[in-house]
Amino acid sequence: MFSYRNVNEDELQGNPIDLESDNFEKDLILLGITGVEDELQNDVLPTITDFREAGIKFFMITGDKGPTAKTISKTTGCLT
């Protein structure tokens, strides 16, 4: 994501490292945004389907945020 905002002199007093993002990163003008989707490895969905049909228990472990993990688990067939 690329964005900018004009900053007045009052906001630049002191050390810029001490600026809090809540106060500094606001009212930005969006210039552009892009998204990247990691593709699943081949045969993930049929493999999970085979596990389920064979009665094999499996777990999905991820470091993704909740909504992303939920989408991945639906795509892979972990959640029905």
Secondary structure, DSSP 8 states (H G I E B T S, - for coil): -EEE----GGGGSS-GGG--HHHHS-S-EEEE---------TTHHHHHHHHHHHT--------S-HHHHHHHHHHHTS--
